[in-house]
Amino acid sequence: MRAKSEVPEGAVSAAEGEETAYVYLLLCGDGSYYCGYTVDMEKRLAAHRSGKGAKYTRSRGPLTLVYLERFSSKGEALRREAAIKKLSRSAKEALLTEPCNLLKGGEDGNHL
């Protein structure tokens, strides 16, 4: 089992010269979801943990990383982030079990 708040091994590695971007969902302590985009997942998680991430998440801990999807370009990731933000809560929850989720449903205790 991975240590808490770690990104899955291999999730942040990309082929040399390839741009990699991520879209992620955090489950907040109040039960809401936060969707974000980043090119450096580990750095972004550290920012959320330290309270320097999104203003929305600062007072909503503890945070659990429940969804992570990798893209080969920033543009693809930004489009996916926008699409996820438009989804209903139930549709976001359905994403957690999709094969594209690198976290396998976030059931690994991946708390921030």
TORZALUM-549008 format. One record per residue: residue in three letters; chain; x, y, z of N, C-alpha, C, O in turn. Coordinates in nm, 3 decimals. Example, Ala and Ser with C-alpha at 12.3 -4.5 7.8 and 13.67 -1.06 7.14 Angstrom:
BEGIN
node resn ALA; chain A; n.u 1.319; n.v -0.569; n.w 0.780; ca.u 1.230; ca.v -0.450; ca.w 0.780; c.u 1.320; c.v -0.330; c.w 0.780; o.u 1.424; o.v -0.332; o.w 0.846
node resn SER; chain A; n.u 1.285; n.v -0.225; n.w 0.708; ca.u 1.367; ca.v -0.106; ca.w 0.714; c.u 1.290; c.v 0.003; c.w 0.787; o.u 1.341; o.v 0.114; o.w 0.804
This chain:
BEGIN
node resn MET; chain A; n.u 0.084; n.v -0.118; n.w 0.000; ca.u 0.000; ca.v 0.000; ca.w 0.000; c.u 0.088; c.v 0.124; c.w 0.000; o.u 0.188; o.v 0.129; o.w 0.072
node resn ARG; chain A; n.u 0.053; n.v 0.223; n.w -0.080; ca.u 0.131; ca.v 0.346; ca.w -0.088; c.u 0.115; c.v 0.427; c.w 0.039; o.u 0.013; o.v 0.418; o.w 0.108
node resn ALA; chain A; n.u 0.218; n.v 0.507; n.w 0.068; ca.u 0.208; ca.v 0.598; ca.w 0.182; c.u 0.103; c.v 0.703; c.w 0.153; o.u 0.073; o.v 0.731; o.w 0.037
node resn LYS; chain A; n.u 0.048; n.v 0.760; n.w 0.256; ca.u -0.056; ca.v 0.861; ca.w 0.239; c.u -0.006; c.v 0.977; c.w 0.156; o.u 0.109; o.v 1.019; o.w 0.169
node resn SER; chain A; n.u -0.093; n.v 1.029; n.w 0.071; ca.u -0.074; ca.v 1.146; ca.w -0.014; c.u 0.029; c.v 1.128; c.w -0.124; o.u 0.071; o.v 1.227; o.w -0.184
node resn GLU; chain A; n.u 0.072; n.v 1.007; n.w -0.152; ca.u 0.164; ca.v 0.985; ca.w -0.262; c.u 0.087; c.v 0.963; c.w -0.391; o.u -0.025; o.v 0.911; o.w -0.391
node resn VAL; chain A; n.u 0.148; n.v 1.003; n.w -0.498; ca.u 0.094; ca.v 0.978; ca.w -0.631; c.u 0.139; c.v 0.837; c.w -0.669; o.u 0.251; o.v 0.799; o.w -0.637
node resn PRO; chain A; n.u 0.055; n.v 0.758; n.w -0.736; ca.u 0.093; ca.v 0.622; ca.w -0.772; c.u 0.224; c.v 0.617; c.w -0.850; o.u 0.250; o.v 0.703; o.w -0.934
node resn GLU; chain A; n.u 0.306; n.v 0.516; n.w -0.821; ca.u 0.431; ca.v 0.500; ca.w -0.894; c.u 0.405; c.v 0.493; c.w -1.043; o.u 0.315; o.v 0.423; o.w -1.088
node resn GLY; chain A; n.u 0.484; n.v 0.566; n.w -1.120; ca.u 0.469; ca.v 0.565; ca.w -1.265; c.u 0.364; c.v 0.660; c.w -1.316; o.u 0.357; o.v 0.686; o.w -1.437
node resn ALA; chain A; n.u 0.280; n.v 0.713; n.w -1.228; ca.u 0.173; ca.v 0.802; ca.w -1.273; c.u 0.227; c.v 0.934; c.w -1.323; o.u 0.164; o.v 0.998; o.w -1.408
node resn VAL; chain A; n.u 0.342; n.v 0.976; n.w -1.275; ca.u 0.395; ca.v 1.105; ca.w -1.315; c.u 0.511; c.v 1.094; c.w -1.413; o.u 0.573; o.v 1.194; o.w -1.448
node resn SER; chain A; n.u 0.543; n.v 0.974; n.w -1.456; ca.u 0.652; ca.v 0.960; ca.w -1.550; c.u 0.598; c.v 0.966; c.w -1.693; o.u 0.490; o.v 0.915; o.w -1.723
node resn ALA; chain A; n.u 0.674; n.v 1.029; n.w -1.778; ca.u 0.635; ca.v 1.040; ca.w -1.918; c.u 0.755; c.v 1.004; c.w -2.004; o.u 0.870; o.v 1.008; o.w -1.958
node resn ALA; chain A; n.u 0.728; n.v 0.970; n.w -2.127; ca.u 0.836; ca.v 0.943; ca.w -2.220; c.u 0.918; c.v 1.071; c.w -2.238; o.u 0.864; o.v 1.181; o.w -2.232
node resn GLU; chain A; n.u 1.045; n.v 1.055; n.w -2.259; ca.u 1.132; ca.v 1.171; ca.w -2.273; c.u 1.082; c.v 1.262; c.w -2.386; o.u 1.053; o.v 1.215; o.w -2.496
node resn GLY; chain A; n.u 1.074; n.v 1.391; n.w -2.358; ca.u 1.029; ca.v 1.488; ca.w -2.456; c.u 0.879; c.v 1.499; c.w -2.468; o.u 0.830; o.v 1.582; o.w -2.545
node resn GLU; chain A; n.u 0.805; n.v 1.417; n.w -2.395; ca.u 0.659; ca.v 1.419; ca.w -2.403; c.u 0.602; c.v 1.505; c.w -2.291; o.u 0.639; o.v 1.489; o.w -2.175
node resn GLU; chain A; n.u 0.512; n.v 1.596; n.w -2.325; ca.u 0.446; ca.v 1.678; ca.w -2.226; c.u 0.338; c.v 1.593; c.w -2.159; o.u 0.260; o.v 1.526; o.w -2.227
node resn THR; chain A; n.u 0.334; n.v 1.597; n.w -2.028; ca.u 0.232; ca.v 1.521; ca.w -1.955; c.u 0.156; c.v 1.616; c.w -1.865; o.u 0.215; o.v 1.701; o.w -1.799
node resn ALA; chain A; n.u 0.026; n.v 1.601; n.w -1.862; ca.u -0.060; ca.v 1.682; ca.w -1.776; c.u -0.160; c.v 1.590; c.w -1.709; o.u -0.188; o.v 1.481; o.w -1.758
node resn TYR; chain A; n.u -0.214; n.v 1.635; n.w -1.597; ca.u -0.305; ca.v 1.554; ca.w -1.517; c.u -0.431; c.v 1.630; c.w -1.480; o.u -0.428; o.v 1.752; o.w -1.463
node resn VAL; chain A; n.u -0.540; n.v 1.557; n.w -1.469; ca.u -0.663; ca.v 1.608; ca.w -1.411; c.u -0.689; c.v 1.520; c.w -1.290; o.u -0.673; o.v 1.398; o.w -1.296
node resn TYR; chain A; n.u -0.728; n.v 1.584; n.w -1.180; ca.u -0.749; ca.v 1.508; ca.w -1.058; c.u -0.874; c.v 1.555; c.w -0.986; o.u -0.920; o.v 1.668; o.w -1.006
node resn LEU; chain A; n.u -0.926; n.v 1.469; n.w -0.902; ca.u -1.039; ca.v 1.503; ca.w -0.814; c.u -0.997; c.v 1.477; c.w -0.671; o.u -0.941; o.v 1.373; o.w -0.639
node resn LEU; chain A; n.u -1.024; n.v 1.574; n.w -0.586; ca.u -1.004; ca.v 1.559; ca.w -0.443; c.u -1.140; c.v 1.550; c.w -0.377; o.u -1.232; o.v 1.625; o.w -0.411
node resn LEU; chain A; n.u -1.154; n.v 1.458; n.w -0.284; ca.u -1.273; ca.v 1.453; ca.w -0.200; c.u -1.239; c.v 1.533; c.w -0.076; o.u -1.146; o.v 1.499; o.w -0.004
node resn CYS; chain A; n.u -1.315; n.v 1.638; n.w -0.051; ca.u -1.290; ca.v 1.726; ca.w 0.062; c.u -1.358; c.v 1.672; c.w 0.188; o.u -1.450; o.v 1.591; o.w 0.180
node resn GLY; chain A; n.u -1.312; n.v 1.718; n.w 0.302; ca.u -1.365; ca.v 1.674; ca.w 0.430; c.u -1.513; c.v 1.703; c.w 0.447; o.u -1.581; o.v 1.636; o.w 0.525
node resn ASP; chain A; n.u -1.563; n.v 1.804; n.w 0.376; ca.u -1.707; ca.v 1.836; ca.w 0.386; c.u -1.791; c.v 1.756; c.w 0.287; o.u -1.912; o.v 1.778; o.w 0.276
node resn GLY; chain A; n.u -1.727; n.v 1.663; n.w 0.215; ca.u -1.799; ca.v 1.578; ca.w 0.120; c.u -1.806; c.v 1.632; c.w -0.021; o.u -1.856; o.v 1.564; o.w -0.110
node resn SER; chain A; n.u -1.756; n.v 1.752; n.w -0.044; ca.u -1.757; ca.v 1.809; ca.w -0.180; c.u -1.636; c.v 1.760; c.w -0.257; o.u -1.541; o.v 1.706; o.w -0.200
node resn TYR; chain A; n.u -1.639; n.v 1.780; n.w -0.389; ca.u -1.529; ca.v 1.743; ca.w -0.475; c.u -1.462; c.v 1.868; c.w -0.530; o.u -1.529; o.v 1.968; o.w -0.558
node resn TYR; chain A; n.u -1.330; n.v 1.861; n.w -0.546; ca.u -1.254; ca.v 1.968; ca.w -0.610; c.u -1.183; c.v 1.906; c.w -0.730; o.u -1.113; o.v 1.806; o.w -0.715
node resn CYS; chain A; n.u -1.201; n.v 1.963; n.w -0.847; ca.u -1.136; ca.v 1.916; ca.w -0.969; c.u -1.027; c.v 2.014; c.w -1.009; o.u -1.049; o.v 2.135; o.w -1.007
node resn GLY; chain A; n.u -0.911; n.v 1.963; n.w -1.043; ca.u -0.801; ca.v 2.050; ca.w -1.083; c.u -0.718; c.v 1.988; c.w -1.194; o.u -0.737; o.v 1.873; o.w -1.233
node resn TYR; chain A; n.u -0.626; n.v 2.068; n.w -1.242; ca.u -0.534; ca.v 2.031; ca.w -1.351; c.u -0.393; c.v 2.068; c.w -1.306; o.u -0.374; o.v 2.167; o.w -1.235
node resn THR; chain A; n.u -0.295; n.v 1.991; n.w -1.348; ca.u -0.156; ca.v 2.025; ca.w -1.318; c.u -0.063; c.v 1.955; c.w -1.416; o.u -0.102; o.v 1.856; o.w -1.480
node resn VAL; chain A; n.u 0.058; n.v 2.004; n.w -1.428; ca.u 0.161; ca.v 1.935; ca.w -1.505; c.u 0.259; c.v 1.865; c.w -1.409; o.u 0.340; o.v 1.784; o.w -1.452
node resn ASP; chain A; n.u 0.251; n.v 1.896; n.w -1.280; ca.u 0.338; ca.v 1.835; ca.w -1.179; c.u 0.251; c.v 1.791; c.w -1.062; o.u 0.225; o.v 1.868; o.w -0.970
node resn MET; chain A; n.u 0.207; n.v 1.666; n.w -1.066; ca.u 0.112; ca.v 1.616; ca.w -0.967; c.u 0.167; c.v 1.619; c.w -0.826; o.u 0.098; o.v 1.661; o.w -0.733
node resn GLU; chain A; n.u 0.290; n.v 1.576; n.w -0.807; ca.u 0.348; ca.v 1.573; ca.w -0.673; c.u 0.357; c.v 1.713; c.w -0.613; o.u 0.326; o.v 1.733; o.w -0.496
node resn LYS; chain A; n.u 0.400; n.v 1.809; n.w -0.694; ca.u 0.411; ca.v 1.947; ca.w -0.646; c.u 0.272; c.v 2.004; c.w -0.611; o.u 0.257; o.v 2.074; o.w -0.512
node resn ARG; chain A; n.u 0.174; n.v 1.973; n.w -0.693; ca.u 0.038; ca.v 2.023; ca.w -0.669; c.u -0.021; c.v 1.963; c.w -0.541; o.u -0.085; o.v 2.034; o.w -0.463
node resn LEU; chain A; n.u 0.001; n.v 1.834; n.w -0.519; ca.u -0.047; ca.v 1.772; ca.w -0.396; c.u 0.021; c.v 1.834; c.w -0.275; o.u -0.043; o.v 1.855; o.w -0.172
node resn ALA; chain A; n.u 0.149; n.v 1.862; n.w -0.287; ca.u 0.221; ca.v 1.927; ca.w -0.176; c.u 0.163; c.v 2.066; c.w -0.149; o.u 0.151; o.v 2.107; o.w -0.033
node resn ALA; chain A; n.u 0.127; n.v 2.137; n.w -0.253; ca.u 0.067; ca.v 2.270; ca.w -0.236; c.u -0.068; c.v 2.259; c.w -0.163; o.u -0.096; o.v 2.338; o.w -0.073
node resn HIS; chain A; n.u -0.150; n.v 2.163; n.w -0.201; ca.u -0.277; ca.v 2.143; ca.w -0.132; c.u -0.253; c.v 2.108; c.w 0.014; o.u -0.320; o.v 2.161; o.w 0.103
node resn ARG; chain A; n.u -0.158; n.v 2.019; n.w 0.040; ca.u -0.128; ca.v 1.976; ca.w 0.177; c.u -0.084; c.v 2.093; c.w 0.264; o.u -0.120; o.v 2.100; o.w 0.382
node resn SER; chain A; n.u -0.007; n.v 2.183; n.w 0.208; ca.u 0.048; ca.v 2.294; ca.w 0.286; c.u -0.048; c.v 2.412; c.w 0.297; o.u -0.016; o.v 2.512; o.w 0.362
node resn GLY; chain A; n.u -0.166; n.v 2.402; n.w 0.235; ca.u -0.262; ca.v 2.513; ca.w 0.240; c.u -0.235; c.v 2.620; c.w 0.136; o.u -0.299; o.v 2.725; o.w 0.139
node resn LYS; chain A; n.u -0.142; n.v 2.596; n.w 0.045; ca.u -0.110; ca.v 2.693; ca.w -0.059; c.u -0.169; c.v 2.653; c.w -0.194; o.u -0.135; o.v 2.711; o.w -0.297
node resn GLY; chain A; n.u -0.257; n.v 2.554; n.w -0.192; ca.u -0.324; ca.v 2.511; ca.w -0.314; c.u -0.443; c.v 2.601; c.w -0.339; o.u -0.439; o.v 2.720; o.w -0.308
node resn ALA; chain A; n.u -0.546; n.v 2.547; n.w -0.394; ca.u -0.667; ca.v 2.624; ca.w -0.426; c.u -0.732; c.v 2.679; c.w -0.300; o.u -0.736; o.v 2.612; o.w -0.196
node resn LYS; chain A; n.u -0.782; n.v 2.799; n.w -0.309; ca.u -0.852; ca.v 2.861; ca.w -0.196; c.u -0.969; c.v 2.774; c.w -0.150; o.u -0.998; o.v 2.765; o.w -0.030
node resn TYR; chain A; n.u -1.036; n.v 2.710; n.w -0.245; ca.u -1.152; ca.v 2.627; ca.w -0.215; c.u -1.117; c.v 2.515; c.w -0.116; o.u -1.197; o.v 2.484; o.w -0.028
node resn THR; chain A; n.u -0.999; n.v 2.456; n.w -0.131; ca.u -0.964; ca.v 2.339; ca.w -0.049; c.u -0.901; c.v 2.375; c.w 0.085; o.u -0.890; o.v 2.288; o.w 0.172
node resn ARG; chain A; n.u -0.859; n.v 2.497; n.w 0.103; ca.u -0.784; ca.v 2.535; ca.w 0.226; c.u -0.859; c.v 2.506; c.w 0.355; o.u -0.798; o.v 2.465; o.w 0.453
node resn SER; chain A; n.u -0.988; n.v 2.527; n.w 0.356; ca.u -1.065; ca.v 2.506; ca.w 0.479; c.u -1.153; c.v 2.382; c.w 0.472; o.u -1.243; o.v 2.366; o.w 0.554
node resn ARG; chain A; n.u -1.126; n.v 2.295; n.w 0.376; ca.u -1.212; ca.v 2.178; ca.w 0.357; c.u -1.141; c.v 2.045; c.w 0.378; o.u -1.184; o.v 1.944; o.w 0.323
node resn GLY; chain A; n.u -1.035; n.v 2.044; n.w 0.455; ca.u -0.961; ca.v 1.920; ca.w 0.482; c.u -1.036; c.v 1.832; c.w 0.579; o.u -1.131; o.v 1.878; o.w 0.642
node resn PRO; chain A; n.u -0.995; n.v 1.708; n.w 0.592; ca.u -0.886; ca.v 1.648; ca.w 0.517; c.u -0.927; c.v 1.621; c.w 0.371; o.u -1.045; o.v 1.607; o.w 0.339
node resn LEU; chain A; n.u -0.826; n.v 1.616; n.w 0.286; ca.u -0.848; ca.v 1.596; ca.w 0.143; c.u -0.802; c.v 1.457; c.w 0.103; o.u -0.700; o.v 1.408; o.w 0.151
node resn THR; chain A; n.u -0.878; n.v 1.393; n.w 0.016; ca.u -0.843; ca.v 1.260; ca.w -0.033; c.u -0.838; c.v 1.264; c.w -0.185; o.u -0.936; o.v 1.300; o.w -0.250
node resn LEU; chain A; n.u -0.724; n.v 1.226; n.w -0.240; ca.u -0.710; ca.v 1.216; ca.w -0.385; c.u -0.784; c.v 1.091; c.w -0.430; o.u -0.745; o.v 0.980; o.w -0.394
node resn VAL; chain A; n.u -0.891; n.v 1.108; n.w -0.508; ca.u -0.975; ca.v 0.994; ca.w -0.547; c.u -0.975; c.v 0.967; c.w -0.698; o.u -1.023; o.v 0.862; o.w -0.741
node resn TYR; chain A; n.u -0.922; n.v 1.059; n.w -0.776; ca.u -0.923; ca.v 1.042; ca.w -0.922; c.u -0.801; c.v 1.109; c.w -0.981; o.u -0.768; o.v 1.222; o.w -0.946
node resn LEU; chain A; n.u -0.736; n.v 1.038; n.w -1.072; ca.u -0.619; ca.v 1.093; ca.w -1.140; c.u -0.618; c.v 1.038; c.w -1.282; o.u -0.624; o.v 0.917; o.w -1.303
node resn GLU; chain A; n.u -0.611; n.v 1.128; n.w -1.379; ca.u -0.609; ca.v 1.089; ca.w -1.520; c.u -0.495; c.v 1.162; c.w -1.588; o.u -0.477; o.v 1.282; o.w -1.568
node resn ARG; chain A; n.u -0.418; n.v 1.090; n.w -1.669; ca.u -0.301; ca.v 1.146; ca.w -1.737; c.u -0.333; c.v 1.177; c.w -1.883; o.u -0.406; o.v 1.103; o.w -1.949
node resn PHE; chain A; n.u -0.276; n.v 1.288; n.w -1.931; ca.u -0.295; ca.v 1.330; ca.w -2.071; c.u -0.160; c.v 1.363; c.w -2.133; o.u -0.065; o.v 1.397; o.w -2.063
node resn SER; chain A; n.u -0.153; n.v 1.354; n.w -2.264; ca.u -0.027; ca.v 1.381; ca.w -2.334; c.u -0.007; c.v 1.528; c.w -2.366; o.u 0.099; o.v 1.567; o.w -2.415
node resn SER; chain A; n.u -0.108; n.v 1.610; n.w -2.337; ca.u -0.092; ca.v 1.754; ca.w -2.361; c.u -0.172; c.v 1.836; c.w -2.260; o.u -0.273; o.v 1.790; o.w -2.206
node resn LYS; chain A; n.u -0.126; n.v 1.956; n.w -2.237; ca.u -0.194; ca.v 2.047; ca.w -2.147; c.u -0.335; c.v 2.079; c.w -2.198; o.u -0.430; o.v 2.084; o.w -2.119
node resn GLY; chain A; n.u -0.349; n.v 2.100; n.w -2.327; ca.u -0.479; ca.v 2.132; ca.w -2.386; c.u -0.583; c.v 2.024; c.w -2.361; o.u -0.697; o.v 2.054; o.w -2.327
node resn GLU; chain A; n.u -0.542; n.v 1.898; n.w -2.379; ca.u -0.634; ca.v 1.786; ca.w -2.353; c.u -0.679; c.v 1.786; c.w -2.207; o.u -0.797; o.v 1.768; o.w -2.177
node resn ALA; chain A; n.u -0.583; n.v 1.806; n.w -2.118; ca.u -0.614; ca.v 1.804; ca.w -1.974; c.u -0.707; c.v 1.919; c.w -1.937; o.u -0.800; o.v 1.900; o.w -1.858
node resn LEU; chain A; n.u -0.684; n.v 2.037; n.w -1.991; ca.u -0.770; ca.v 2.151; ca.w -1.960; c.u -0.912; c.v 2.129; c.w -2.011; o.u -1.009; o.v 2.166; o.w -1.944
node resn ARG; chain A; n.u -0.926; n.v 2.068; n.w -2.128; ca.u -1.060; ca.v 2.038; ca.w -2.180; c.u -1.130; c.v 1.935; c.w -2.092; o.u -1.250; o.v 1.947; o.w -2.066
node resn ARG; chain A; n.u -1.057; n.v 1.835; n.w -2.047; ca.u -1.115; ca.v 1.732; ca.w -1.962; c.u -1.154; c.v 1.790; c.w -1.826; o.u -1.260; o.v 1.757; o.w -1.772
node resn GLU; chain A; n.u -1.069; n.v 1.876; n.w -1.771; ca.u -1.102; ca.v 1.942; ca.w -1.644; c.u -1.232; c.v 2.020; c.w -1.657; o.u -1.319; o.v 2.010; o.w -1.571
node resn ALA; chain A; n.u -1.246; n.v 2.098; n.w -1.763; ca.u -1.368; ca.v 2.176; ca.w -1.785; c.u -1.490; c.v 2.086; c.w -1.796; o.u -1.596; o.v 2.117; o.w -1.743
node resn ALA; chain A; n.u -1.475; n.v 1.974; n.w -1.865; ca.u -1.587; ca.v 1.880; ca.w -1.881; c.u -1.625; c.v 1.817; c.w -1.747; o.u -1.744; o.v 1.803; o.w -1.718
node resn ILE; chain A; n.u -1.526; n.v 1.779; n.w -1.667; ca.u -1.555; ca.v 1.718; ca.w -1.537; c.u -1.623; c.v 1.817; c.w -1.444; o.u -1.715; o.v 1.781; o.w -1.370
node resn LYS; chain A; n.u -1.580; n.v 1.941; n.w -1.448; ca.u -1.641; ca.v 2.044; ca.w -1.362; c.u -1.789; c.v 2.064; c.w -1.393; o.u -1.865; o.v 2.108; o.w -1.306
node resn LYS; chain A; n.u -1.831; n.v 2.033; n.w -1.514; ca.u -1.972; ca.v 2.048; ca.w -1.553; c.u -2.056; c.v 1.927; c.w -1.514; o.u -2.179; o.v 1.933; o.w -1.520
node resn LEU; chain A; n.u -1.992; n.v 1.818; n.w -1.473; ca.u -2.065; ca.v 1.697; ca.w -1.439; c.u -2.139; c.v 1.710; c.w -1.306; o.u -2.100; o.v 1.788; o.w -1.219
node resn SER; chain A; n.u -2.246; n.v 1.634; n.w -1.292; ca.u -2.318; ca.v 1.627; ca.w -1.166; c.u -2.233; c.v 1.549; c.w -1.066; o.u -2.137; o.v 1.482; o.w -1.103
node resn ARG; chain A; n.u -2.269; n.v 1.560; n.w -0.940; ca.u -2.197; ca.v 1.486; ca.w -0.836; c.u -2.199; c.v 1.335; c.w -0.864; o.u -2.096; o.v 1.268; o.w -0.851
node resn SER; chain A; n.u -2.314; n.v 1.284; n.w -0.902; ca.u -2.323; ca.v 1.139; ca.w -0.927; c.u -2.237; c.v 1.098; c.w -1.046; o.u -2.179; o.v 0.989; o.w -1.046
node resn ALA; chain A; n.u -2.227; n.v 1.182; n.w -1.147; ca.u -2.142; ca.v 1.151; ca.w -1.262; c.u -1.995; c.v 1.156; c.w -1.222; o.u -1.915; o.v 1.075; o.w -1.270
node resn LYS; chain A; n.u -1.957; n.v 1.248; n.w -1.134; ca.u -1.819; ca.v 1.253; ca.w -1.084; c.u -1.788; c.v 1.127; c.w -1.005; o.u -1.680; o.v 1.071; o.w -1.017
node resn GLU; chain A; n.u -1.883; n.v 1.083; n.w -0.924; ca.u -1.862; ca.v 0.962; ca.w -0.846; c.u -1.849; c.v 0.839; c.w -0.936; o.u -1.775; o.v 0.747; o.w -0.903
node resn ALA; chain A; n.u -1.919; n.v 0.838; n.w -1.048; ca.u -1.908; ca.v 0.728; ca.w -1.143; c.u -1.768; c.v 0.722; c.w -1.205; o.u -1.719; o.v 0.614; o.w -1.239
node resn LEU; chain A; n.u -1.703; n.v 0.838; n.w -1.219; ca.u -1.567; ca.v 0.842; ca.w -1.274; c.u -1.468; c.v 0.764; c.w -1.189; o.u -1.370; o.v 0.710; o.w -1.241
node resn LEU; chain A; n.u -1.493; n.v 0.757; n.w -1.060; ca.u -1.399; ca.v 0.696; ca.w -0.968; c.u -1.371; c.v 0.549; c.w -0.999; o.u -1.265; o.v 0.497; o.w -0.965
node resn THR; chain A; n.u -1.465; n.v 0.483; n.w -1.063; ca.u -1.447; ca.v 0.341; ca.w -1.096; c.u -1.411; c.v 0.317; c.w -1.242; o.u -1.398; o.v 0.202; o.w -1.285
node resn GLU; chain A; n.u -1.395; n.v 0.423; n.w -1.319; ca.u -1.360; ca.v 0.410; ca.w -1.460; c.u -1.216; c.v 0.363; c.w -1.476; o.u -1.131; o.v 0.394; o.w -1.392
node resn PRO; chain A; n.u -1.186; n.v 0.289; n.w -1.583; ca.u -1.049; ca.v 0.240; ca.w -1.607; c.u -0.946; c.v 0.352; c.w -1.624; o.u -0.828; o.v 0.331; o.w -1.599
node resn CYS; chain A; n.u -0.990; n.v 0.470; n.w -1.667; ca.u -0.896; ca.v 0.581; ca.w -1.687; c.u -0.844; c.v 0.637; c.w -1.554; o.u -0.747; o.v 0.713; o.w -1.554
node resn ASN; chain A; n.u -0.907; n.v 0.601; n.w -1.442; ca.u -0.864; ca.v 0.650; ca.w -1.311; c.u -0.740; c.v 0.573; c.w -1.267; o.u -0.747; o.v 0.453; o.w -1.241
node resn LEU; chain A; n.u -0.628; n.v 0.642; n.w -1.259; ca.u -0.502; ca.v 0.578; ca.w -1.220; c.u -0.502; c.v 0.535; c.w -1.074; o.u -0.412; o.v 0.462; o.w -1.032
node resn LEU; chain A; n.u -0.599; n.v 0.578; n.w -0.995; ca.u -0.604; ca.v 0.545; ca.w -0.853; c.u -0.695; c.v 0.428; c.w -0.822; o.u -0.708; o.v 0.391; o.w -0.705
node resn LYS; chain A; n.u -0.757; n.v 0.370; n.w -0.919; ca.u -0.847; ca.v 0.257; ca.w -0.899; c.u -0.956; c.v 0.288; c.w -0.798; o.u -0.986; o.v 0.207; o.w -0.711
node resn GLY; chain A; n.u -1.017; n.v 0.405; n.w -0.810; ca.u -1.128; ca.v 0.442; ca.w -0.723; c.u -1.089; c.v 0.510; c.w -0.595; o.u -1.175; o.v 0.539; o.w -0.512
node resn GLY; chain A; n.u -0.961; n.v 0.537; n.w -0.575; ca.u -0.917; ca.v 0.610; ca.w -0.458; c.u -0.931; c.v 0.535; c.w -0.327; o.u -0.937; o.v 0.597; o.w -0.220
node resn GLU; chain A; n.u -0.937; n.v 0.402; n.w -0.333; ca.u -0.962; ca.v 0.324; ca.w -0.212; c.u -0.833; c.v 0.287; c.w -0.139; o.u -0.831; o.v 0.190; o.w -0.064
node resn ASP; chain A; n.u -0.727; n.v 0.362; n.w -0.160; ca.u -0.599; ca.v 0.325; ca.w -0.100; c.u -0.561; c.v 0.414; c.w 0.019; o.u -0.445; o.v 0.413; o.w 0.060
node resn GLY; chain A; n.u -0.654; n.v 0.490; n.w 0.073; ca.u -0.623; ca.v 0.575; ca.w 0.187; c.u -0.533; c.v 0.690; c.w 0.149; o.u -0.447; o.v 0.730; o.w 0.227
node resn ASN; chain A; n.u -0.551; n.v 0.743; n.w 0.032; ca.u -0.464; ca.v 0.847; ca.w -0.022; c.u -0.503; c.v 0.984; c.w 0.030; o.u -0.538; o.v 1.073; o.w -0.048
node resn HIS; chain A; n.u -0.498; n.v 1.003; n.w 0.161; ca.u -0.538; ca.v 1.128; ca.w 0.223; c.u -0.427; c.v 1.230; c.w 0.219; o.u -0.309; o.v 1.197; o.w 0.230
node resn LEU; chain A; n.u -0.465; n.v 1.356; n.w 0.204; ca.u -0.368; ca.v 1.466; ca.w 0.205; c.u -0.369; c.v 1.533; c.w 0.340; o.u -0.295; o.v 1.628; o.w 0.363
